Amino acid sequence: MKSLTDKIYSQVRWQVWWRVRNRVGDQVVNQVWNQVRNQVGNQVGNQGDQVWDQVGNQVCEKSHG
């Protein structure tokens, strides 16, 4: 049988352990998320620029032609 103080200590240790893990986990997740977001954002942005270019070409050519 664990004494009451042992139980309290182990609970506190677990809480700290999980708090550390969550904090580290959040940072890692945020870093990965930012990388993914930047990559996806760049791809979408580039495609958007290309589409904008094409549409602009058509509109400008037609309006002047």
All heavy atoms as a GROMACS GRO file, in nm:
protein
  540
    1MET      N    1   0.084  -0.120   0.000
    1MET     CA    2   0.000   0.000   0.000
    1MET      C    3   0.088   0.126   0.000
    1MET      O    4   0.183   0.137   0.076
    1MET     CB    5  -0.088   0.004   0.126
    1MET     CG    6  -0.196  -0.102   0.128
    1MET     SD    7  -0.335  -0.058   0.021
    1MET     CE    8  -0.401   0.083   0.110
    2LYS      N    9   0.054   0.218  -0.088
    2LYS     CA   10   0.125   0.346  -0.088
    2LYS      C   11   0.070   0.434   0.022
    2LYS      O   12  -0.050   0.431   0.052
    2LYS     CB   13   0.104   0.417  -0.222
    2LYS     CG   14   0.190   0.365  -0.334
    2LYS     CD   15   0.171   0.454  -0.457
    2LYS     CE   16   0.263   0.410  -0.569
    2LYS     NZ   17   0.246   0.496  -0.686
    3SER      N   18   0.156   0.513   0.078
    3SER     CA   19   0.108   0.611   0.175
    3SER      C   20   0.045   0.726   0.100
    3SER      O   21   0.059   0.740  -0.022
    3SER     CB   22   0.224   0.661   0.262
    3SER     OG   23   0.310   0.740   0.183
    4LEU      N   24  -0.026   0.809   0.173
    4LEU     CA   25  -0.096   0.922   0.110
    4LEU      C   26   0.004   1.017   0.044
    4LEU      O   27  -0.019   1.062  -0.068
    4LEU     CB   28  -0.179   0.996   0.216
    4LEU     CG   29  -0.269   1.107   0.162
    4LEU    CD1   30  -0.367   1.049   0.060
    4LEU    CD2   31  -0.344   1.172   0.276
    5THR      N   32   0.115   1.043   0.112
    5THR     CA   33   0.214   1.136   0.054
    5THR      C   34   0.272   1.078  -0.075
    5THR      O   35   0.294   1.149  -0.171
    5THR     CB   36   0.328   1.165   0.154
    5THR    OG1   37   0.381   1.042   0.201
    5THR    CG2   38   0.277   1.246   0.271
    6ASP      N   39   0.295   0.946  -0.078
    6ASP     CA   40   0.345   0.883  -0.200
    6ASP      C   41   0.246   0.903  -0.315
    6ASP      O   42   0.284   0.934  -0.428
    6ASP     CB   43   0.369   0.734  -0.180
    6ASP     CG   44   0.499   0.708  -0.105
    6ASP    OD1   45   0.579   0.803  -0.095
    6ASP    OD2   46   0.520   0.595  -0.057
    7LYS      N   47   0.118   0.882  -0.284
    7LYS     CA   48   0.016   0.901  -0.388
    7LYS      C   49   0.016   1.045  -0.438
    7LYS      O   50   0.010   1.069  -0.558
    7LYS     CB   51  -0.123   0.865  -0.333
    7LYS     CG   52  -0.148   0.717  -0.322
    7LYS     CD   53  -0.288   0.690  -0.273
    7LYS     CE   54  -0.313   0.540  -0.261
    7LYS     NZ   55  -0.446   0.512  -0.203
    8ILE      N   56   0.022   1.138  -0.345
    8ILE     CA   57   0.021   1.279  -0.384
    8ILE      C   58   0.143   1.311  -0.469
    8ILE      O   59   0.133   1.374  -0.575
    8ILE     CB   60   0.015   1.370  -0.260
    8ILE    CG1   61  -0.122   1.356  -0.193
    8ILE    CG2   62   0.042   1.516  -0.298
    8ILE    CD1   63  -0.132   1.427  -0.058
    9TYR      N   64   0.260   1.263  -0.426
    9TYR     CA   65   0.382   1.289  -0.502
    9TYR      C   66   0.372   1.230  -0.642
    9TYR      O   67   0.408   1.295  -0.740
    9TYR     CB   68   0.504   1.230  -0.430
    9TYR     CG   69   0.561   1.322  -0.324
    9TYR    CD1   70   0.589   1.274  -0.197
    9TYR    CD2   71   0.586   1.456  -0.351
    9TYR    CE1   72   0.641   1.357  -0.099
    9TYR    CE2   73   0.638   1.540  -0.254
    9TYR     CZ   74   0.664   1.491  -0.128
    9TYR     OH   75   0.716   1.574  -0.032
   10SER      N   76   0.322   1.109  -0.652
   10SER     CA   77   0.315   1.048  -0.784
   10SER      C   78   0.215   1.122  -0.872
   10SER      O   79   0.237   1.140  -0.992
   10SER     CB   80   0.280   0.899  -0.774
   10SER     OG   81   0.149   0.883  -0.726
   11GLN      N   82   0.105   1.168  -0.814
   11GLN     CA   83   0.007   1.245  -0.891
   11GLN      C   84   0.069   1.375  -0.942
   11GLN      O   85   0.054   1.412  -1.058
   11GLN     CB   86  -0.116   1.277  -0.805
   11GLN     CG   87  -0.217   1.164  -0.801
   11GLN     CD   88  -0.344   1.208  -0.729
   11GLN    OE1   89  -0.346   1.309  -0.660
   11GLN    NE2   90  -0.448   1.130  -0.744
   12VAL      N   91   0.141   1.443  -0.853
   12VAL     CA   92   0.205   1.568  -0.892
   12VAL      C   93   0.306   1.543  -1.002
   12VAL      O   94   0.313   1.615  -1.102
   12VAL     CB   95   0.272   1.636  -0.770
   12VAL    CG1   96   0.361   1.751  -0.816
   12VAL    CG2   97   0.167   1.686  -0.672
   13ARG      N   98   0.385   1.435  -0.986
   13ARG     CA   99   0.483   1.402  -1.090
   13ARG      C  100   0.414   1.377  -1.223
   13ARG      O  101   0.460   1.423  -1.327
   13ARG     CB  102   0.565   1.279  -1.048
   13ARG     CG  103   0.686   1.314  -0.964
   13ARG     CD  104   0.786   1.200  -0.964
   13ARG     NE  105   0.732   1.079  -0.903
   13ARG     CZ  106   0.749   1.046  -0.775
   13ARG    NH1  107   0.817   1.125  -0.694
   13ARG    NH2  108   0.698   0.935  -0.728
   14TRP      N  109   0.303   1.304  -1.222
   14TRP     CA  110   0.232   1.276  -1.347
   14TRP      C  111   0.180   1.404  -1.409
   14TRP      O  112   0.188   1.424  -1.530
   14TRP     CB  113   0.114   1.180  -1.322
   14TRP     CG  114   0.155   1.036  -1.329
   14TRP    CD1  115   0.156   0.947  -1.227
   14TRP    CD2  116   0.201   0.965  -1.444
   14TRP    NE1  117   0.201   0.825  -1.272
   14TRP    CE2  118   0.229   0.834  -1.405
   14TRP    CE3  119   0.223   1.001  -1.577
   14TRP    CZ2  120   0.277   0.737  -1.492
   14TRP    CZ3  121   0.270   0.905  -1.664
   14TRP    CH2  122   0.297   0.774  -1.622
   15GLN      N  123   0.125   1.491  -1.326
   15GLN     CA  124   0.074   1.618  -1.380
   15GLN      C  125   0.184   1.698  -1.446
   15GLN      O  126   0.168   1.749  -1.556
   15GLN     CB  127   0.008   1.699  -1.267
   15GLN     CG  128  -0.127   1.644  -1.226
   15GLN     CD  129  -0.188   1.723  -1.112
   15GLN    OE1  130  -0.121   1.807  -1.053
   15GLN    NE2  131  -0.313   1.696  -1.081
   16VAL      N  132   0.299   1.708  -1.377
   16VAL     CA  133   0.412   1.781  -1.434
   16VAL      C  134   0.458   1.714  -1.562
   16VAL      O  135   0.483   1.779  -1.664
   16VAL     CB  136   0.526   1.792  -1.332
   16VAL    CG1  137   0.651   1.850  -1.397
   16VAL    CG2  138   0.484   1.878  -1.213
   17TRP      N  139   0.469   1.581  -1.557
   17TRP     CA  140   0.514   1.504  -1.673
   17TRP      C  141   0.427   1.533  -1.794
   17TRP      O  142   0.475   1.561  -1.903
   17TRP     CB  143   0.512   1.356  -1.638
   17TRP     CG  144   0.546   1.264  -1.751
   17TRP    CD1  145   0.460   1.182  -1.816
   17TRP    CD2  146   0.674   1.244  -1.810
   17TRP    NE1  147   0.528   1.112  -1.912
   17TRP    CE2  148   0.658   1.148  -1.911
   17TRP    CE3  149   0.799   1.299  -1.786
   17TRP    CZ2  150   0.764   1.106  -1.991
   17TRP    CZ3  151   0.905   1.257  -1.865
   17TRP    CH2  152   0.888   1.162  -1.966
   18TRP      N  153   0.296   1.529  -1.773
   18TRP     CA  154   0.205   1.550  -1.886
   18TRP      C  155   0.204   1.696  -1.929
   18TRP      O  156   0.187   1.726  -2.047
   18TRP     CB  157   0.064   1.503  -1.850
   18TRP     CG  158   0.053   1.355  -1.867
   18TRP    CD1  159   0.051   1.262  -1.769
   18TRP    CD2  160   0.046   1.282  -1.990
   18TRP    NE1  161   0.044   1.136  -1.823
   18TRP    CE2  162   0.040   1.147  -1.959
   18TRP    CE3  163   0.045   1.321  -2.123
   18TRP    CZ2  164   0.033   1.048  -2.056
   18TRP    CZ3  165   0.038   1.223  -2.221
   18TRP    CH2  166   0.033   1.087  -2.186
   19ARG      N  167   0.223   1.786  -1.835
   19ARG     CA  168   0.227   1.928  -1.871
   19ARG      C  169   0.346   1.955  -1.961
   19ARG      O  170   0.335   2.023  -2.062
   19ARG     CB  171   0.235   2.013  -1.744
   19ARG     CG  172   0.187   2.154  -1.764
   19ARG     CD  173   0.174   2.225  -1.631
   19ARG     NE  174   0.067   2.173  -1.549
   19ARG     CZ  175   0.054   2.196  -1.418
   19ARG    NH1  176   0.145   2.269  -1.355
   19ARG    NH2  177  -0.048   2.147  -1.350
   20VAL      N  178   0.462   1.896  -1.923
   20VAL     CA  179   0.581   1.912  -2.005
   20VAL      C  180   0.558   1.852  -2.143
   20VAL      O  181   0.587   1.913  -2.246
   20VAL     CB  182   0.704   1.846  -1.937
   20VAL    CG1  183   0.821   1.838  -2.034
   20VAL    CG2  184   0.743   1.925  -1.812
   21ARG      N  185   0.502   1.732  -2.144
   21ARG     CA  186   0.479   1.664  -2.271
   21ARG      C  187   0.385   1.745  -2.359
   21ARG      O  188   0.406   1.760  -2.478
   21ARG     CB  189   0.420   1.525  -2.248
   21ARG     CG  190   0.413   1.443  -2.374
   21ARG     CD  191   0.317   1.326  -2.359
   21ARG     NE  192   0.262   1.289  -2.486
   21ARG     CZ  193   0.164   1.354  -2.547
   21ARG    NH1  194   0.110   1.461  -2.494
   21ARG    NH2  195   0.119   1.313  -2.664
   22ASN      N  196   0.279   1.798  -2.302
   22ASN     CA  197   0.183   1.876  -2.380
   22ASN      C  198   0.248   2.001  -2.436
   22ASN      O  199   0.224   2.040  -2.550
   22ASN     CB  200   0.062   1.913  -2.294
   22ASN     CG  201  -0.026   1.791  -2.268
   22ASN    OD1  202  -0.020   1.692  -2.340
   22ASN    ND2  203  -0.106   1.799  -2.164
   23ARG      N  204   0.331   2.065  -2.353
   23ARG     CA  205   0.394   2.188  -2.399
   23ARG      C  206   0.490   2.159  -2.514
   23ARG      O  207   0.487   2.225  -2.617
   23ARG     CB  208   0.467   2.254  -2.283
   23ARG     CG  209   0.484   2.402  -2.304
   23ARG     CD  210   0.523   2.472  -2.176
   23ARG     NE  211   0.411   2.502  -2.091
   23ARG     CZ  212   0.422   2.539  -1.963
   23ARG    NH1  213   0.541   2.549  -1.908
   23ARG    NH2  214   0.317   2.567  -1.891
   24VAL      N  215   0.574   2.057  -2.496
   24VAL     CA  216   0.667   2.019  -2.602
   24VAL      C  217   0.588   1.974  -2.724
   24VAL      O  218   0.618   2.012  -2.837
   24VAL     CB  219   0.761   1.907  -2.552
   24VAL    CG1  220   0.842   1.851  -2.668
   24VAL    CG2  221   0.853   1.961  -2.443
   25GLY      N  222   0.485   1.892  -2.701
   25GLY     CA  223   0.403   1.843  -2.811
   25GLY      C  224   0.340   1.957  -2.888
   25GLY      O  225   0.338   1.957  -3.011
   26ASP      N  226   0.288   2.056  -2.817
   26ASP     CA  227   0.226   2.170  -2.884
   26ASP      C  228   0.327   2.243  -2.970
   26ASP      O  229   0.297   2.283  -3.082
   26ASP     CB  230   0.166   2.266  -2.780
   26ASP     CG  231   0.038   2.210  -2.720
   26ASP    OD1  232  -0.013   2.110  -2.774
   26ASP    OD2  233  -0.010   2.266  -2.619
   27GLN      N  234   0.446   2.263  -2.918
   27GLN     CA  235   0.550   2.333  -2.995
   27GLN      C  236   0.583   2.257  -3.122
   27GLN      O  237   0.591   2.315  -3.230
   27GLN     CB  238   0.675   2.352  -2.910
   27GLN     CG  239   0.660   2.462  -2.806
   27GLN     CD  240   0.783   2.477  -2.719
   27GLN    OE1  241   0.875   2.396  -2.728
   27GLN    NE2  242   0.785   2.579  -2.636
   28VAL      N  243   0.602   2.124  -3.107
   28VAL     CA  244   0.636   2.043  -3.224
   28VAL      C  245   0.522   2.048  -3.325
   28VAL      O  246   0.543   2.069  -3.445
   28VAL     CB  247   0.666   1.897  -3.181
   28VAL    CG1  248   0.676   1.807  -3.303
   28VAL    CG2  249   0.794   1.892  -3.100
   29VAL      N  250   0.400   2.032  -3.276
   29VAL     CA  251   0.284   2.035  -3.367
   29VAL      C  252   0.276   2.170  -3.437
   29VAL      O  253   0.252   2.178  -3.557
   29VAL     CB  254   0.154   2.006  -3.288
   29VAL    CG1  255   0.031   2.040  -3.372
   29VAL    CG2  256   0.150   1.860  -3.248
   30ASN      N  257   0.300   2.278  -3.362
   30ASN     CA  258   0.294   2.411  -3.422
   30ASN      C  259   0.401   2.428  -3.529
   30ASN      O  260   0.376   2.485  -3.635
   30ASN     CB  261   0.309   2.519  -3.315
   30ASN     CG  262   0.182   2.535  -3.234
   30ASN    OD1  263   0.073   2.498  -3.277
   30ASN    ND2  264   0.195   2.591  -3.115
   31GLN      N  265   0.522   2.378  -3.501
   31GLN     CA  266   0.629   2.389  -3.600
   31GLN      C  267   0.592   2.314  -3.727
   31GLN      O  268   0.604   2.366  -3.838
   31GLN     CB  269   0.760   2.334  -3.542
   31GLN     CG  270   0.826   2.430  -3.445
   31GLN     CD  271   0.953   2.372  -3.385
   31GLN    OE1  272   0.981   2.253  -3.405
   31GLN    NE2  273   1.027   2.452  -3.313
   32VAL      N  274   0.546   2.190  -3.710
   32VAL     CA  275   0.509   2.109  -3.826
   32VAL      C  276   0.395   2.177  -3.900
   32VAL      O  277   0.395   2.189  -4.022
   32VAL     CB  278   0.470   1.966  -3.782
   32VAL    CG1  279   0.410   1.889  -3.899
   32VAL    CG2  280   0.592   1.894  -3.727
   33TRP      N  281   0.297   2.223  -3.825
   33TRP     CA  282   0.180   2.288  -3.884
   33TRP      C  283   0.223   2.410  -3.965
   33TRP      O  284   0.177   2.432  -4.076
   33TRP     CB  285   0.082   2.329  -3.774
   33TRP     CG  286  -0.032   2.413  -3.823
   33TRP    CD1  287  -0.055   2.544  -3.796
   33TRP    CD2  288  -0.138   2.372  -3.909
   33TRP    NE1  289  -0.167   2.586  -3.859
   33TRP    CE2  290  -0.221   2.483  -3.930
   33TRP    CE3  291  -0.168   2.251  -3.971
   33TRP    CZ2  292  -0.335   2.477  -4.010
   33TRP    CZ3  293  -0.283   2.247  -4.051
   33TRP    CH2  294  -0.365   2.358  -4.069
   34ASN      N  295   0.314   2.491  -3.908
   34ASN     CA  296   0.360   2.610  -3.979
   34ASN      C  297   0.432   2.572  -4.108
   34ASN      O  298   0.412   2.637  -4.211
   34ASN     CB  299   0.452   2.693  -3.889
   34ASN     CG  300   0.374   2.771  -3.785
   34ASN    OD1  301   0.256   2.798  -3.804
   34ASN    ND2  302   0.439   2.807  -3.677
   35GLN      N  303   0.513   2.467  -4.102
   35GLN     CA  304   0.583   2.424  -4.223
   35GLN      C  305   0.483   2.380  -4.329
   35GLN      O  306   0.491   2.421  -4.445
   35GLN     CB  307   0.678   2.308  -4.191
   35GLN     CG  308   0.805   2.355  -4.121
   35GLN     CD  309   0.896   2.239  -4.084
   35GLN    OE1  310   0.856   2.122  -4.097
   35GLN    NE2  311   1.015   2.267  -4.039
   36VAL      N  312   0.388   2.297  -4.288
   36VAL     CA  313   0.287   2.248  -4.383
   36VAL      C  314   0.208   2.366  -4.438
   36VAL      O  315   0.186   2.377  -4.559
   36VAL     CB  316   0.193   2.147  -4.314
   36VAL    CG1  317   0.072   2.116  -4.401
   36VAL    CG2  318   0.269   2.019  -4.282
   37ARG      N  319   0.169   2.456  -4.348
   37ARG     CA  320   0.089   2.570  -4.390
   37ARG      C  321   0.165   2.656  -4.489
   37ARG      O  322   0.109   2.703  -4.588
   37ARG     CB  323   0.049   2.653  -4.268
   37ARG     CG  324  -0.080   2.730  -4.289
   37ARG     CD  325  -0.105   2.823  -4.173
   37ARG     NE  326  -0.051   2.954  -4.207
   37ARG     CZ  327   0.044   3.018  -4.141
   37ARG    NH1  328   0.096   2.967  -4.036
   37ARG    NH2  329   0.086   3.133  -4.180
   38ASN      N  330   0.294   2.677  -4.461
   38ASN     CA  331   0.373   2.760  -4.552
   38ASN      C  332   0.386   2.694  -4.688
   38ASN      O  333   0.374   2.760  -4.791
   38ASN     CB  334   0.512   2.785  -4.492
   38ASN     CG  335   0.506   2.884  -4.376
   38ASN    OD1  336   0.411   2.960  -4.364
   38ASN    ND2  337   0.607   2.881  -4.292
   39GLN      N  338   0.410   2.562  -4.688
   39GLN     CA  339   0.424   2.492  -4.816
   39GLN      C  340   0.294   2.498  -4.894
   39GLN      O  341   0.291   2.534  -5.011
   39GLN     CB  342   0.463   2.346  -4.792
   39GLN     CG  343   0.612   2.330  -4.758
   39GLN     CD  344   0.648   2.186  -4.728
   39GLN    OE1  345   0.561   2.101  -4.717
   39GLN    NE2  346   0.776   2.159  -4.711
   40VAL      N  347   0.184   2.464  -4.826
   40VAL     CA  348   0.053   2.465  -4.893
   40VAL      C  349   0.020   2.607  -4.937
   40VAL      O  350  -0.025   2.630  -5.048
   40VAL     CB  351  -0.055   2.409  -4.800
   40VAL    CG1  352  -0.194   2.431  -4.858
   40VAL    CG2  353  -0.032   2.260  -4.774
   41GLY      N  354   0.046   2.703  -4.847
   41GLY     CA  355   0.018   2.842  -4.880
   41GLY      C  356   0.096   2.888  -5.001
   41GLY      O  357   0.042   2.957  -5.087
   42ASN      N  358   0.223   2.850  -5.008
   42ASN     CA  359   0.304   2.888  -5.123
   42ASN      C  360   0.250   2.826  -5.251
   42ASN      O  361   0.241   2.891  -5.354
   42ASN     CB  362   0.450   2.846  -5.102
   42ASN     CG  363   0.520   2.934  -5.000
   42ASN    OD1  364   0.476   3.046  -4.975
   42ASN    ND2  365   0.626   2.884  -4.940
   43GLN      N  366   0.215   2.697  -5.243
   43GLN     CA  367   0.162   2.630  -5.362
   43GLN      C  368   0.034   2.696  -5.407
   43GLN      O  369   0.017   2.728  -5.525
   43GLN     CB  370   0.136   2.481  -5.331
   43GLN     CG  371   0.264   2.399  -5.324
   43GLN     CD  372   0.236   2.254  -5.286
   43GLN    OE1  373   0.123   2.218  -5.255
   43GLN    NE2  374   0.339   2.172  -5.288
   44VAL      N  375  -0.057   2.718  -5.313
   44VAL     CA  376  -0.185   2.779  -5.348
   44VAL      C  377  -0.162   2.921  -5.401
   44VAL      O  378  -0.221   2.962  -5.501
   44VAL     CB  379  -0.280   2.781  -5.226
   44VAL    CG1  380  -0.403   2.866  -5.254
   44VAL    CG2  381  -0.321   2.639  -5.190
   45GLY      N  382  -0.070   2.992  -5.333
   45GLY     CA  383  -0.041   3.128  -5.378
   45GLY      C  384   0.016   3.130  -5.519
   45GLY      O  385  -0.024   3.212  -5.602
   46ASN      N  386   0.107   3.038  -5.549
   46ASN     CA  387   0.167   3.032  -5.682
   46ASN      C  388   0.062   2.998  -5.787
   46ASN      O  389   0.056   3.058  -5.893
   46ASN     CB  390   0.280   2.930  -5.687
   46ASN     CG  391   0.401   2.979  -5.608
   46ASN    OD1  392   0.415   3.099  -5.583
   46ASN    ND2  393   0.487   2.887  -5.569
   47GLN      N  394  -0.022   2.899  -5.756
   47GLN     CA  395  -0.129   2.862  -5.849
   47GLN      C  396  -0.223   2.980  -5.870
   47GLN      O  397  -0.263   3.009  -5.982
   47GLN     CB  398  -0.206   2.741  -5.797
   47GLN     CG  399  -0.130   2.610  -5.813
   47GLN     CD  400  -0.204   2.492  -5.754
   47GLN    OE1  401  -0.303   2.509  -5.683
   47GLN    NE2  402  -0.157   2.372  -5.781
   48GLY      N  403  -0.254   3.047  -5.758
   48GLY     CA  404  -0.341   3.163  -5.769
   48GLY      C  405  -0.280   3.270  -5.857
   48GLY      O  406  -0.350   3.330  -5.939
   49ASP      N  407  -0.150   3.292  -5.844
   49ASP     CA  408  -0.083   3.390  -5.928
   49ASP      C  409  -0.090   3.350  -6.075
   49ASP      O  410  -0.117   3.432  -6.162
   49ASP     CB  411   0.065   3.403  -5.887
   49ASP     CG  412   0.080   3.480  -5.756
   49ASP    OD1  413  -0.020   3.541  -5.713
   49ASP    OD2  414   0.190   3.476  -5.697
   50GLN      N  415  -0.068   3.222  -6.102
   50GLN     CA  416  -0.072   3.174  -6.240
   50GLN      C  417  -0.212   3.193  -6.300
   50GLN      O  418  -0.228   3.241  -6.411
   50GLN     CB  419  -0.030   3.027  -6.247
   50GLN     CG  420   0.120   3.008  -6.226
   50GLN     CD  421   0.158   2.861  -6.216
   50GLN    OE1  422   0.072   2.774  -6.223
   50GLN    NE2  423   0.287   2.834  -6.201
   51VAL      N  424  -0.312   3.151  -6.221
   51VAL     CA  425  -0.451   3.166  -6.269
   51VAL      C  426  -0.481   3.313  -6.293
   51VAL      O  427  -0.538   3.351  -6.394
   51VAL     CB  428  -0.550   3.104  -6.168
   51VAL    CG1  429  -0.693   3.141  -6.204
   51VAL    CG2  430  -0.532   2.952  -6.163
   52TRP      N  431  -0.442   3.398  -6.198
   52TRP     CA  432  -0.464   3.542  -6.209
   52TRP      C  433  -0.398   3.596  -6.336
   52TRP      O  434  -0.455   3.678  -6.409
   52TRP     CB  435  -0.408   3.610  -6.085
   52TRP     CG  436  -0.444   3.756  -6.075
   52TRP    CD1  437  -0.361   3.861  -6.093
   52TRP    CD2  438  -0.573   3.810  -6.044
   52TRP    NE1  439  -0.430   3.979  -6.075
   52TRP    CE2  440  -0.560   3.950  -6.045
   52TRP    CE3  441  -0.698   3.753  -6.016
   52TRP    CZ2  442  -0.667   4.035  -6.020
   52TRP    CZ3  443  -0.804   3.838  -5.990
   52TRP    CH2  444  -0.789   3.977  -5.992
   53ASP      N  445  -0.275   3.547  -6.362
   53ASP     CA  446  -0.202   3.585  -6.484
   53ASP      C  447  -0.281   3.548  -6.608
   53ASP      O  448  -0.300   3.629  -6.698
   53ASP     CB  449  -0.067   3.511  -6.487
   53ASP     CG  450   0.049   3.609  -6.471
   53ASP    OD1  451   0.021   3.728  -6.445
   53ASP    OD2  452   0.164   3.565  -6.486
   54GLN      N  453  -0.327   3.422  -6.612
   54GLN     CA  454  -0.398   3.374  -6.731
   54GLN      C  455  -0.526   3.453  -6.753
   54GLN      O  456  -0.556   3.499  -6.864
   54GLN     CB  457  -0.430   3.224  -6.715
   54GLN     CG  458  -0.307   3.137  -6.726
   54GLN     CD  459  -0.335   2.993  -6.688
   54GLN    OE1  460  -0.447   2.960  -6.649
   54GLN    NE2  461  -0.234   2.908  -6.696
   55VAL      N  462  -0.603   3.468  -6.646
   55VAL     CA  463  -0.729   3.542  -6.658
   55VAL      C  464  -0.699   3.686  -6.700
   55VAL      O  465  -0.764   3.742  -6.788
   55VAL     CB  466  -0.807   3.539  -6.524
   55VAL    CG1  467  -0.926   3.633  -6.530
   55VAL    CG2  468  -0.852   3.397  -6.493
   56GLY      N  469  -0.596   3.745  -6.637
   56GLY     CA  470  -0.559   3.882  -6.672
   56GLY      C  471  -0.520   3.894  -6.817
   56GLY      O  472  -0.558   3.989  -6.886
   57ASN      N  473  -0.444   3.795  -6.867
   57ASN     CA  474  -0.404   3.797  -7.007
   57ASN      C  475  -0.528   3.796  -7.097
   57ASN      O  476  -0.538   3.874  -7.191
   57ASN     CB  477  -0.315   3.677  -7.040
   57ASN     CG  478  -0.171   3.702  -6.996
   57ASN    OD1  479  -0.132   3.816  -6.978
   57ASN    ND2  480  -0.096   3.596  -6.978
   58GLN      N  481  -0.621   3.705  -7.068
   58GLN     CA  482  -0.741   3.693  -7.150
   58GLN      C  483  -0.821   3.823  -7.146
   58GLN      O  484  -0.861   3.876  -7.249
   58GLN     CB  485  -0.829   3.578  -7.101
   58GLN     CG  486  -0.771   3.441  -7.134
   58GLN     CD  487  -0.855   3.328  -7.080
   58GLN    OE1  488  -0.949   3.352  -7.005
   58GLN    NE2  489  -0.822   3.206  -7.117
   59VAL      N  490  -0.840   3.875  -7.026
   59VAL     CA  491  -0.920   3.996  -7.012
   59VAL      C  492  -0.853   4.113  -7.082
   59VAL      O  493  -0.916   4.185  -7.161
   59VAL     CB  494  -0.942   4.030  -6.861
   59VAL    CG1  495  -1.002   4.169  -6.846
   59VAL    CG2  496  -1.031   3.926  -6.796
   60CYS      N  497  -0.723   4.128  -7.060
   60CYS     CA  498  -0.652   4.242  -7.119
   60CYS      C  499  -0.643   4.228  -7.271
   60CYS      O  500  -0.663   4.325  -7.343
   60CYS     CB  501  -0.511   4.254  -7.059
   60CYS     SG  502  -0.516   4.297  -6.884
   61GLU      N  503  -0.614   4.107  -7.317
   61GLU     CA  504  -0.604   4.087  -7.463
   61GLU      C  505  -0.738   4.117  -7.529
   61GLU      O  506  -0.745   4.185  -7.629
   61GLU     CB  507  -0.561   3.942  -7.494
   61GLU     CG  508  -0.423   3.905  -7.443
   61GLU     CD  509  -0.311   3.979  -7.517
   61GLU    OE1  510  -0.327   4.002  -7.640
   61GLU    OE2  511  -0.212   4.016  -7.454
   62LYS      N  512  -0.847   4.063  -7.467
   62LYS     CA  513  -0.978   4.080  -7.528
   62LYS      C  514  -1.021   4.226  -7.526
   62LYS      O  515  -1.072   4.278  -7.624
   62LYS     CB  516  -1.083   3.994  -7.453
   62LYS     CG  517  -1.079   3.848  -7.490
   62LYS     CD  518  -1.186   3.769  -7.420
   62LYS     CE  519  -1.175   3.622  -7.457
   62LYS     NZ  520  -1.261   3.538  -7.372
   63SER      N  521  -0.995   4.292  -7.414
   63SER     CA  522  -1.041   4.430  -7.404
   63SER      C  523  -0.967   4.518  -7.504
   63SER      O  524  -1.024   4.612  -7.560
   63SER     CB  525  -1.024   4.482  -7.261
   63SER     OG  526  -0.886   4.484  -7.228
   64HIS      N  527  -0.840   4.487  -7.529
   64HIS     CA  528  -0.765   4.569  -7.622
   64HIS      C  529  -0.785   4.521  -7.765
   64HIS      O  530  -0.775   4.602  -7.858
   64HIS     CB  531  -0.615   4.565  -7.588
   64HIS     CG  532  -0.582   4.644  -7.463
   64HIS    ND1  533  -0.609   4.777  -7.452
   64HIS    CD2  534  -0.528   4.606  -7.344
   64HIS    CE1  535  -0.572   4.821  -7.331
   64HIS    NE2  536  -0.523   4.717  -7.263
   65GLY      N  537  -0.813   4.391  -7.782
   65GLY     CA  538  -0.828   4.338  -7.917
   65GLY      C  539  -0.964   4.372  -7.971
   65GLY      O  540  -0.989   4.388  -8.086
   0.00000   0.00000   0.00000
